[in-house]
């Protein structure tokens, strides 16, 4: 029981003291994790667990869209917003239909987004 509590304290502290960039990486890691769980649960026909993880992934993409500054970032961020919007739409479709093909289609995009943000983070560390 005590180790569980220590882990929760560590987890809370890692979020509370993370930089904006680290929080973004946590979000995209979560998107990959929950999308893969959604895929697994849809394949297993576990509707409640699939729904739960699809909602988590949808929430992450809503947050990513809300925090993306399309005014400052110009055309690139507007295109990225469109990709986020498309992924969010497909997540909704997957949740409505419980059809894994929607997840199978967007999972590579979600992986690419995570990889892109990690690459940008690493490049920003090198250039400091």
C-alpha positions as CSV (number, residue, x, y, z in Angstrom):
1,X,0.0,0.0,0.0
2,X,2.8,2.4,0.9
3,X,4.6,1.9,-2.4
4,X,1.4,2.7,-4.3
5,X,1.1,6.0,-2.4
6,X,4.7,6.8,-3.1
7,X,4.1,6.2,-6.8
8,X,1.1,8.5,-6.8
9,X,3.0,11.3,-5.0
10,X,5.8,10.9,-7.6
11,X,3.3,10.9,-10.5
12,X,1.6,14.1,-9.1
13,X,4.9,15.8,-8.6
14,X,6.2,14.9,-12.1
15,X,3.1,16.6,-13.6
16,X,3.1,19.6,-11.2
17,X,6.7,20.4,-11.8
18,X,7.0,19.6,-15.5
19,X,7.7,22.3,-18.1
20,X,5.2,23.0,-20.8
21,X,7.3,21.0,-23.2
22,X,7.4,18.0,-20.8
23,X,3.6,18.2,-20.3
24,X,3.1,18.1,-24.1
25,X,5.3,15.0,-24.3
26,X,3.2,13.4,-21.5
27,X,0.1,14.2,-23.4
28,X,1.3,12.7,-26.7
29,X,2.6,9.6,-24.8
30,X,-0.9,9.3,-23.2
31,X,-2.5,9.6,-26.6
32,X,-0.5,6.7,-28.0
33,X,-1.1,4.6,-24.9
34,X,-4.8,5.1,-24.8
35,X,-5.3,4.7,-28.5
36,X,-3.4,1.4,-28.4
37,X,-5.6,0.3,-25.5
38,X,-8.7,1.4,-27.4
39,X,-7.5,-0.7,-30.3
40,X,-7.0,-3.8,-28.1
41,X,-10.3,-3.4,-26.3
42,X,-12.2,-2.9,-29.6
43,X,-10.6,-6.1,-31.0
44,X,-11.6,-7.9,-27.8
45,X,-15.1,-6.5,-28.0
46,X,-14.7,-5.0,-24.5
47,X,-17.0,-2.0,-25.2
48,X,-16.8,-0.3,-21.7
49,X,-13.0,-0.3,-21.7
50,X,-12.8,0.7,-25.4
51,X,-15.1,3.6,-24.7
52,X,-13.1,4.7,-21.7
53,X,-9.8,4.8,-23.6
54,X,-11.3,6.4,-26.7
55,X,-12.7,9.2,-24.5
56,X,-9.3,9.6,-22.9
57,X,-7.7,9.9,-26.3
58,X,-10.4,12.3,-27.5
59,X,-9.8,14.5,-24.5
60,X,-6.1,14.6,-25.2
61,X,-6.6,15.7,-28.8
62,X,-9.1,18.4,-27.6
63,X,-6.4,19.7,-25.3
64,X,-3.8,19.6,-28.0
65,X,-6.1,21.6,-30.3
66,X,-7.0,24.1,-27.5
67,X,-3.3,24.8,-26.7
68,X,-2.1,25.0,-30.3
69,X,-1.4,28.7,-31.2
70,X,-2.5,28.9,-34.8
71,X,-2.1,32.7,-34.9
72,X,1.6,32.7,-33.8
73,X,2.5,29.4,-35.6
74,X,1.2,30.3,-39.0
75,X,0.4,27.8,-41.7
76,X,2.3,24.9,-40.1
77,X,0.2,25.0,-36.9
78,X,-3.0,25.4,-38.9
79,X,-2.1,22.2,-40.8
80,X,-1.3,20.4,-37.5
81,X,-4.6,21.6,-36.1
82,X,-6.3,20.0,-39.1
83,X,-4.5,16.7,-38.4
84,X,-5.5,16.8,-34.7
85,X,-9.1,17.6,-35.8
86,X,-9.1,14.6,-38.2
87,X,-7.8,12.3,-35.5
88,X,-10.4,13.5,-33.1
89,X,-13.1,12.9,-35.7
90,X,-11.9,9.4,-36.3
91,X,-11.8,8.7,-32.6
92,X,-15.5,9.8,-32.3
93,X,-16.3,7.5,-35.3
94,X,-14.5,4.6,-33.6
95,X,-16.5,5.2,-30.4
96,X,-19.8,5.5,-32.1
97,X,-19.4,2.5,-34.3
98,X,-17.0,0.4,-32.1
99,X,-15.2,-0.3,-35.4
100,X,-11.4,-0.9,-34.9
101,X,-10.6,0.1,-38.5
102,X,-10.9,3.8,-37.5
103,X,-8.2,3.3,-34.8
104,X,-6.1,1.2,-37.2
105,X,-6.2,4.1,-39.6
106,X,-5.1,6.9,-37.2
107,X,-2.7,5.0,-34.9
108,X,0.3,5.6,-37.2
109,X,-0.6,9.3,-37.3
110,X,-0.7,9.4,-33.5
111,X,2.7,7.6,-33.3
112,X,4.1,10.1,-35.9
113,X,2.8,13.1,-33.9
114,X,4.4,11.7,-30.7
115,X,7.7,11.2,-32.6
116,X,7.6,14.7,-34.1
117,X,7.1,16.3,-30.7
118,X,9.9,14.3,-29.2
119,X,12.2,15.2,-32.1
120,X,11.3,18.9,-31.7
121,X,11.9,18.7,-27.9
122,X,15.3,17.1,-28.4
123,X,16.3,19.6,-31.1
124,X,15.3,22.5,-28.8
125,X,17.5,21.1,-26.1
126,X,20.5,20.9,-28.5
127,X,20.0,24.4,-29.7
128,X,19.9,26.0,-26.2
